[in-house]
Amino acid sequence: MRRFMRGIAALLIMLLPVLWAAADDTADTAVESPRDLMINQILEAAHDQYIKTGGKLRRAQYSGDIYICKNFTVYCFKQAAEHFRLAACPDKKLIIPDNLPDDQCKRRGFGYGVCWKDIPLENGNPFYEAASFRYDPNKSRDENRQAAREFLKQVRRGDFFQMRANYYWGVGAHSLIFSADYDPETDSVTWTDSNMRGQKKNGIRYGQVQWDATKAIDWFVDAFCRKKYGATLYRLSEDLVLYGS
């Protein structure tokens, strides 16, 4: 019996590497959720534009130019949207809301660019507000900055970001997509966008597509933690399902 048990033990030892490899293969082939697949497709579209433009400036002046910041995020969304639906309303095509109009922003006490229109899920809006920051004039500057920092620590890969800001390259509304979770080790966030960096030539605005741009969160705090300014994180719903496959 002892000889038999020793033989079994020896066999198990020989098989361990094979079992570990099989476990790794199973983990590598785990099925991604529809939400993860959609995020991947959105970011792939952004990366394709980054490669296509090669760091060169592209026109970002007229309403149809995809290199305007909001248009760029909408373009990336639309490259993936046709392949997905919300389980709660599978007959509705997915849409991405426009920015809240200026007059409605003013009625709410902040400037244009802080947030999107309120579109219900039933109309095909797959996003929900994951977090928001609005400068509170009743609090101190330090209290507002701390709130803004905590807000940015909630960033997750695939989040769409809308802000009104005053930053190094511009002032006003800006839209982008975060391409990675907030990194607590470096206290930073990473994103893709268009027309944050750009310049005017002969009165026409040209923007640059960025991929995996990274800044410490205080850089963003400095930009939108101001009176009547703020920002919003929009996150895709877990209720997404594949469509047409």
HELIX and SHEET records of a PDB file:
HELIX    1   1 ARG A    2  ASP A   28  1                                  27    
HELIX    2   2 PRO A   34  THR A   53  1                                  20    
HELIX    3   3 CYS A   69  ALA A   81  1                                  13    
HELIX    4   4 ASP A  102  ARG A  107  1                                   6    
HELIX    5   5 LEU A  121  ASN A  123  5                                   3    
HELIX    6   6 ARG A  141  LEU A  152  1                                  12    
HELIX    7   7 ILE A  217  PHE A  224  1                                   8    
SHEET    1   A 7 ARG A  58  ARG A  59  0                                        
SHEET    2   A 7 ILE A 204  ALA A 216 -1                                        
SHEET    3   A 7 SER A 188  LYS A 201 -1                                        
SHEET    4   A 7 GLY A 170  PHE A 178 -1                                        
SHEET    5   A 7 PHE A 160  TYR A 167 -1                                        
SHEET    6   A 7 GLY A 230  LEU A 236 -1                                        
SHEET    7   A 7 PHE A 127  ARG A 134 -1                                        
SHEET    1   B 2 PHE A  84  LEU A  86  0                                        
SHEET    2   B 2 LEU A 240  LEU A 242 -1                                        
END                                                                             
